[in-house]
Amino acid sequence: MASIGLKVIRGMLGVAELVAPRLGGRVAFELFCRTPNPKVLTAGERRAVERAVDFMAEARAHRLTVGPDRVAVHEFGPGREQPSGTILVIHGWRSRTEYMRALIEGCRDAGFRVVSLDLPGHGASTGRRLTMISAVSAARAVQDRFGPFAAVIGHSFGGAVAASAVAGAVDGVASLDAGCLVMIAAPNSLSEIFDDVRRHLNIGPRSARVLDDRIRRLSGHPMSDFTGARQLAGLRTPTLVVHAPDDAEVSADDARELAGAGDHVRLVWAGKLGHRRILSDPGVVGCVVGFVTQARETAPLH
């Protein structure tokens, strides 16, 4: 049953659709961008953060200014003096660097330096808003400080951010220089995500057009352009897509659509690991590290 707060929001947006769609679109945009309070954790999230205290203490902490936010970047050095390259790791919505621990450790143990970005409104970063524009801008700020990258690895929404950042999908933000791309449990289409949110919040078509116009003004592109398969087809960057068939948050069809972008995209099914357990599975970590290492070894010399 919907909460009282959700019922009120749905009712207000329904009225706005009829009498003030521009206002409804602006409100819908703010709701769409609003991030969960990173200080309010579930019991499971709190345990994960607590277990990662020593792990996080091993990282060098950096702060980068991205628009109105101070974005946290955690730098994990490799177990050797000369790293094999640098990998950028990007978490998903309602996530943070601590939850990417297994992947970071796997890449670090393979000799890579890893920089993990806490997106605006998440983890140790400031803010309570996150858009694809601010996420891509944050990734670019990390590139300016730590790039180029042997690989960019993203989970869930972070996978969509990684693809958009490497593709240069936001006008005025230069693309990332990445040898390869890894998308784990990543959605293919932001438009489909918004359609789900629109139905959940009772956002009508006129208000939705206002929201899409706002995204177009901010990014230079309509929301429909933020489609992973289209971006990958244009990139030709070696890409690994890892997905669990039983993922209840991002459909396995999204992975199939991403894999259809071309023969430079490899799809690996990750058993019954759902949307989050996939991050800590040793088999998945080994697959990702192996793919990145091979891509690094076979990359053409510049």
C-alpha positions in Angstrom: 0.0 0.0 0.0 1.3 3.4 -0.9 2.5 5.7 1.9 0.5 8.8 2.8 3.4 10.9 1.5 3.4 9.1 -1.9 -0.4 9.5 -2.2 -0.1 13.2 -1.6 2.7 13.6 -4.2 0.7 11.6 -6.7 -2.4 13.7 -6.1 -0.5 17.0 -6.4 1.2 15.9 -9.6 -2.2 14.8 -11.0 -3.6 18.2 -10.3 -0.6 19.9 -11.8 -0.9 18.0 -15.0 -4.4 19.5 -15.4 -3.8 23.1 -14.3 -0.1 23.8 -14.2 2.0 21.3 -16.3 5.1 23.5 -16.3 5.1 23.5 -12.5 4.4 19.7 -12.5 7.4 19.2 -14.8 9.7 21.2 -12.6 8.5 19.3 -9.5 8.8 16.0 -11.3 12.4 16.8 -12.3 13.4 17.6 -8.7 11.8 14.4 -7.5 13.5 12.4 -10.2 16.9 13.9 -9.2 16.5 13.7 -5.4 18.9 11.3 -3.7 18.3 9.3 -0.6 19.9 10.7 2.6 23.4 9.0 2.6 23.4 9.2 6.4 20.2 7.1 6.7 21.2 3.5 6.2 19.4 0.2 6.4 20.8 -2.3 8.9 22.4 -4.2 6.0 24.0 -1.1 4.6 25.3 0.0 8.0 27.0 -3.4 8.4 28.6 -3.2 5.0 30.0 0.3 5.8 31.2 -0.9 9.2 33.0 -3.9 7.7 34.7 -1.7 5.1 36.3 0.8 7.7 39.8 -0.7 7.5 39.5 -1.1 3.7 38.5 2.6 3.3 41.4 3.6 5.6 43.8 2.2 3.0 42.6 4.8 0.4 43.9 8.3 -0.2 40.9 10.6 0.0 40.4 13.4 -2.5 37.8 16.1 -2.9 36.9 17.6 -6.3 34.6 20.5 -6.9 31.9 19.7 -9.4 29.3 22.4 -9.8 27.8 23.1 -6.3 29.1 19.8 -4.9 32.3 18.5 -3.3 32.7 15.1 -4.8 34.7 12.4 -2.9 37.2 10.3 -4.8 39.0 7.4 -3.1 42.4 6.3 -4.5 43.5 2.8 -3.9 47.1 2.1 -4.9 48.2 -1.2 -6.4 50.5 -3.7 -4.6 53.4 -2.7 -6.8 55.4 0.5 -7.5 54.4 0.7 -11.2 50.7 0.2 -11.7 49.4 -1.5 -14.8 47.1 1.4 -15.3 44.3 3.3 -13.6 40.7 2.1 -13.4 37.7 4.3 -12.6 34.9 2.6 -10.6 31.4 4.2 -10.4 28.7 2.9 -8.1 25.0 2.9 -8.6 22.0 4.8 -7.2 21.8 4.6 -3.4 25.3 3.1 -3.3 28.8 4.2 -2.4 32.4 3.1 -2.7 32.2 0.7 0.3 29.8 -1.5 -1.6 32.3 -1.8 -4.5 34.9 -3.3 -2.3 35.3 -6.7 -3.9 35.8 -5.3 -7.4 38.2 -2.6 -6.2 40.3 -5.2 -4.3 40.3 -7.5 -7.3 41.5 -4.8 -9.6 44.1 -3.6 -7.1 45.4 -7.1 -6.5 45.9 -7.4 -10.3 48.2 -4.4 -10.3 45.9 -1.6 -11.2 45.5 1.7 -9.4 41.8 2.2 -8.7 40.0 5.5 -8.2 36.4 5.1 -6.9 34.0 8.0 -7.3 31.2 8.7 -4.8 28.6 10.3 -7.0 27.0 13.6 -5.9 24.5 13.0 -3.1 26.1 9.6 -2.2 28.7 8.3 0.2 31.1 11.0 1.3 30.1 13.5 -1.4 27.9 16.5 -0.7 24.5 17.3 -2.2 21.1 15.7 -2.3 20.6 15.8 -6.1 22.0 13.6 -8.9 21.4 13.8 -12.6 23.2 12.2 -15.5 24.7 15.6 -16.3 26.2 16.0 -12.8 27.3 12.3 -12.8 29.1 12.6 -16.1 30.6 15.9 -15.1 32.0 14.3 -11.9 33.5 11.4 -13.9 35.1 13.9 -16.2 36.6 15.8 -13.2 38.1 12.5 -12.0 39.6 12.0 -15.5 41.2 15.4 -15.4 42.9 14.5 -12.2 43.7 10.8 -12.5 43.1 9.7 -16.2 43.4 8.3 -18.7 41.8 5.0 -17.7 42.6 1.4 -18.6 39.0 0.8 -17.8 35.8 2.4 -16.5 33.6 0.0 -14.5 30.1 0.9 -13.5 27.3 -0.9 -11.6 23.6 -0.3 -12.2 23.1 3.5 -12.8 26.8 3.8 -12.6 27.1 1.6 -15.7 24.8 4.0 -17.6 27.0 6.9 -16.3 30.1 5.1 -17.4 28.8 4.6 -21.0 27.5 8.1 -21.2 30.8 9.6 -19.9 32.9 7.5 -22.3 30.6 8.4 -25.2 30.7 12.1 -24.4 26.9 12.2 -24.2 26.6 15.5 -22.4 27.3 18.6 -24.5 30.2 20.7 -23.1 31.7 17.7 -21.1 34.6 16.0 -22.9 34.5 12.2 -23.2 36.6 10.0 -21.0 39.7 8.3 -22.3 39.1 4.6 -21.5 40.7 1.5 -22.9 37.6 -0.6 -22.1 34.2 -0.4 -20.4 32.5 -2.7 -17.9 28.8 -2.5 -17.2 27.4 -4.6 -14.4 23.7 -4.9 -13.9 23.3 -1.7 -15.9 20.1 -0.4 -17.5 20.0 0.3 -21.2 17.5 3.2 -21.4 17.0 6.1 -19.1 13.7 6.8 -20.8 12.4 3.4 -19.6 13.5 4.2 -16.1 11.7 7.5 -16.2 8.6 5.8 -17.6 8.5 3.6 -14.5 9.0 6.6 -12.2 6.3 8.6 -14.1 3.8 5.8 -13.6 4.8 5.5 -9.9 4.4 9.2 -9.2 1.4 9.9 -11.5 3.3 12.3 -13.8 1.2 13.1 -16.8 2.3 13.5 -20.4 2.3 17.3 -20.4 4.4 17.5 -17.3 6.7 14.8 -18.7 7.4 16.9 -21.8 8.4 19.8 -19.5 10.8 17.5 -17.7 12.3 16.1 -21.0 12.7 19.7 -22.2 14.7 20.6 -19.1 17.0 17.6 -19.6 17.5 18.6 -23.2 18.5 22.1 -22.1 20.9 20.9 -19.5 22.6 18.1 -21.5 22.0 19.2 -25.1 20.1 15.9 -25.8 16.7 14.5 -25.2 16.4 11.7 -22.6 15.9 9.2 -25.4 19.5 9.7 -26.5 20.7 8.3 -23.2 20.4 4.7 -24.5 23.3 2.5 -23.8 23.1 0.3 -26.9 23.1 3.3 -29.1 26.1 4.8 -27.3 28.0 1.5 -27.4 27.4 1.0 -31.1 28.9 4.4 -31.8 31.9 3.9 -29.4 33.3 0.5 -30.6 35.1 0.5 -27.2 35.7 -3.1 -25.9 32.9 -3.6 -23.5 31.9 -6.3 -21.0 28.3 -6.6 -19.9 27.7 -8.7 -16.8 24.1 -9.4 -15.7 22.2 -11.8 -13.5 19.1 -13.4 -15.2 17.2 -13.0 -12.0 17.9 -9.3 -11.5 14.7 -7.9 -10.1 15.7 -4.2 -10.5 17.2 -4.1 -14.0 15.7 -6.6 -16.5 17.9 -9.1 -18.2 16.4 -7.7 -21.5 18.5 -4.6 -20.9 21.7 -6.7 -21.0 20.6 -8.3 -24.2 19.9 -4.9 -25.8 23.4 -3.7 -24.7 25.0 -6.8 -26.1 23.3 -6.2 -29.4 25.3 -3.1 -30.0 28.0 -5.0 -31.8 30.7 -7.7 -31.7 32.9 -5.5 -29.5 30.4 -6.1 -26.6 30.7 -9.3 -24.7 27.8 -10.5 -22.5 28.3 -12.7 -19.5 25.4 -14.1 -17.5 26.1 -14.2 -13.7 23.9 -17.0 -12.4 21.3 -16.2 -9.8 23.1 -13.3 -8.1 20.4 -10.6 -8.3 21.2 -7.0 -8.6 23.6 -6.4 -5.6 25.1 -9.8 -4.7 26.7 -9.8 -8.2 29.2 -7.2 -7.0 30.8 -9.4 -4.4 30.8 -12.7 -6.3 34.4 -14.0 -6.8 33.5 -15.4 -10.2 32.2 -12.0 -11.4 35.2 -10.2 -10.0 37.6 -12.6 -11.7 35.7 -12.2 -15.0 35.9 -8.4 -14.8 39.6 -8.4 -13.8 40.4 -10.9 -16.6 38.6 -8.8 -19.2 40.3 -5.5 -18.2 43.7 -7.2 -18.0 43.3 -8.7 -21.5 42.0 -5.4 -22.9 45.1 -3.7 -21.4 47.5 -6.2 -22.9 46.0 -6.1 -26.4 45.4 -2.4 -26.6 47.2 -0.8 -29.6 50.3 1.2 -28.8 49.9 5.0 -29.2 
